[in-house]
Amino acid sequence: MSMNEPHLGSRSALRGYDYAVATSADDRLQFFDVLVATEIALWTAVDAAVMAATQVNLGLLSALRQIAVHDDRARVQDVADGSGMTVGAASKIVDRLERAGFVRRLPHPTDRRSSLLEMTAEGRAALKAGMRAARAELGRRTDTLSPDELAETTKNLDALRVAFGGRAD
């Protein structure tokens, strides 16, 4: 049997793999491979759609979304926490957003060591266009799932995210 060949039944629509009896270490490796390949394919498609609409990549759009959650004013720490990245990575993304004119840094009113990121009108326009493109592409990519299947898949993926060490929301 080759490494790419499923070794259990053929009831699943995905490569004939029978997920109902997945319990071995190889089954878990198959789970990992499918999860990562799915994430990469979806990220690539949504990133391309967002880039085509805005010239902003999905990573920058994610940071803009985190700033918007904080009423268009956030700290780098807020971007990092909301995006699941390090403060250093968030700081580099914020630097790119600032150079592009999507955010500006303001002095923090109560913490001299920190600054606030304020989204500009250009940042809000990029966020709006980027979200429209992302939603449209996600709709195209998930339109084969019923609303119940999408909700169940989202619930299961979120439970896995928390089980793997992600923050419970």
C-alpha positions as CSV (number, residue, x, y, z in Angstrom):
1,M,0.0,0.0,0.0
2,S,1.4,3.4,-0.9
3,M,1.6,6.3,1.6
4,N,-1.1,8.3,-0.3
5,E,-3.5,5.3,-0.5
6,P,-6.2,5.2,2.2
7,H,-6.0,2.0,4.1
8,L,-9.6,1.9,5.5
9,G,-13.0,1.5,3.7
10,S,-14.3,3.7,1.0
11,R,-17.4,5.4,2.3
12,S,-16.1,9.0,2.5
13,A,-16.4,11.3,-0.4
14,L,-12.8,12.5,0.2
15,R,-10.4,10.1,-1.5
16,G,-12.5,7.1,-0.4
17,Y,-11.3,7.3,3.2
18,D,-13.6,5.9,5.9
19,Y,-13.5,8.5,8.7
20,A,-15.9,6.6,10.8
21,V,-13.2,4.2,12.0
22,A,-10.2,6.5,12.1
23,T,-8.3,5.7,15.3
24,S,-4.7,4.7,14.4
25,A,-1.6,6.9,14.3
26,D,-1.8,6.8,10.5
27,D,-5.4,7.9,10.7
28,R,-4.4,10.9,12.7
29,L,-1.6,11.7,10.2
30,Q,-4.3,11.5,7.4
31,F,-6.4,13.9,9.5
32,F,-3.5,16.3,9.8
33,D,-2.7,16.1,6.1
34,V,-6.3,16.8,5.1
35,L,-6.7,19.6,7.6
36,V,-3.6,21.4,6.5
37,A,-4.3,20.9,2.8
38,T,-7.8,22.2,3.3
39,E,-6.6,25.3,5.2
40,I,-3.9,26.0,2.6
41,A,-6.3,25.7,-0.4
42,L,-8.9,27.9,1.3
43,W,-6.4,30.5,2.4
44,T,-4.9,30.7,-1.1
45,A,-8.2,31.1,-2.8
46,V,-9.5,33.8,-0.3
47,D,-6.1,35.6,-0.3
48,A,-6.1,35.7,-4.2
49,A,-9.7,37.1,-4.2
50,V,-8.9,39.7,-1.5
51,M,-5.7,40.7,-3.3
52,A,-7.5,41.1,-6.7
53,A,-10.1,43.4,-5.1
54,T,-7.9,45.4,-2.8
55,Q,-4.1,44.8,-3.3
56,V,-4.2,43.9,0.4
57,N,-3.3,40.4,1.4
58,L,-5.3,38.2,3.8
59,G,-2.8,38.7,6.6
60,L,-3.1,42.5,6.5
61,L,-6.9,42.2,6.2
62,S,-6.9,40.0,9.3
63,A,-5.0,42.7,11.2
64,L,-7.4,45.4,10.0
65,R,-10.3,43.2,11.2
66,Q,-8.8,43.0,14.7
67,I,-8.4,46.8,14.8
68,A,-12.0,47.2,13.7
69,V,-13.2,44.9,16.5
70,H,-11.7,47.5,18.9
71,D,-13.7,50.4,17.4
72,D,-10.9,51.3,14.9
73,R,-8.4,51.8,17.8
74,A,-6.3,49.0,19.1
75,R,-2.9,48.2,20.4
76,V,-0.4,45.9,18.6
77,Q,-1.1,43.4,21.5
78,D,-4.8,43.4,20.6
79,V,-3.9,42.6,17.0
80,A,-1.6,39.8,18.1
81,D,-4.1,38.3,20.6
82,G,-7.0,38.4,18.1
83,S,-5.0,37.0,15.2
84,G,-3.2,34.3,17.2
85,M,0.3,35.6,16.3
86,T,3.2,36.9,18.3
87,V,3.5,40.5,19.2
88,G,6.6,40.7,17.0
89,A,4.7,39.4,13.9
90,A,1.8,41.7,14.6
91,S,4.2,44.6,14.9
92,K,5.6,43.9,11.5
93,I,2.1,43.6,10.0
94,V,1.1,46.9,11.6
95,D,4.3,48.6,10.2
96,R,3.1,47.5,6.7
97,L,-0.4,48.8,7.4
98,E,1.1,52.1,8.6
99,R,3.3,52.4,5.5
100,A,0.3,51.8,3.3
101,G,-1.7,54.5,5.1
102,F,-4.3,52.2,6.5
103,V,-3.5,52.9,10.2
104,R,-1.7,55.6,12.1
105,R,0.0,55.3,15.5
106,L,-1.2,57.6,18.3
107,P,0.1,58.0,21.8
108,H,-1.7,55.7,24.2
109,P,-3.6,58.0,26.7
110,T,-2.7,56.0,29.8
111,D,0.4,54.0,28.9
112,R,3.4,55.9,27.6
113,R,5.2,52.6,26.6
114,S,2.4,51.7,24.2
115,S,0.6,53.4,21.2
116,L,-2.8,53.1,19.8
117,L,-3.4,52.1,16.2
118,E,-6.1,54.1,14.6
119,M,-7.6,52.9,11.3
120,T,-7.7,55.6,8.6
121,A,-10.4,56.1,6.0
122,E,-8.2,54.3,3.5
123,G,-7.9,51.4,6.0
124,R,-11.7,51.3,6.5
125,A,-12.2,51.3,2.7
126,A,-9.7,48.4,2.2
127,L,-11.3,46.5,5.1
128,K,-14.8,46.9,3.5
129,A,-13.6,45.9,0.0
130,G,-11.5,43.0,1.4
131,M,-14.3,41.6,3.5
132,R,-16.7,41.8,0.5
133,A,-14.2,39.8,-1.6
134,A,-13.5,37.3,1.2
135,R,-17.2,36.7,1.9
136,A,-17.9,36.2,-1.9
137,E,-15.0,33.7,-2.2
138,L,-15.9,31.9,0.9
139,G,-19.5,31.6,-0.3
140,R,-18.2,30.1,-3.6
141,R,-16.0,27.7,-1.7
142,T,-18.6,26.5,0.8
143,D,-21.8,26.6,-1.3
144,T,-21.9,22.8,-1.4
145,L,-22.4,22.6,2.3
146,S,-25.9,23.1,3.9
147,P,-26.2,25.7,6.6
148,D,-26.3,22.9,9.2
149,E,-23.2,21.2,7.7
150,L,-21.3,24.5,7.8
151,A,-22.4,25.2,11.4
152,E,-21.4,21.7,12.5
153,T,-18.1,21.8,10.7
154,T,-17.3,25.3,12.2
155,K,-18.3,24.0,15.7
156,N,-16.1,20.9,15.4
157,L,-13.1,22.9,14.1
158,D,-13.5,25.5,16.9
159,A,-13.5,22.6,19.5
160,L,-10.3,21.3,17.9
161,R,-8.7,24.7,18.0
162,V,-9.4,25.0,21.7
163,A,-8.3,21.4,22.3
164,F,-5.1,22.1,20.5
165,G,-4.3,25.1,22.8
166,G,-6.3,27.9,21.3
167,R,-8.0,30.4,23.5
168,A,-11.7,29.7,24.3
169,D,-13.8,32.5,23.1
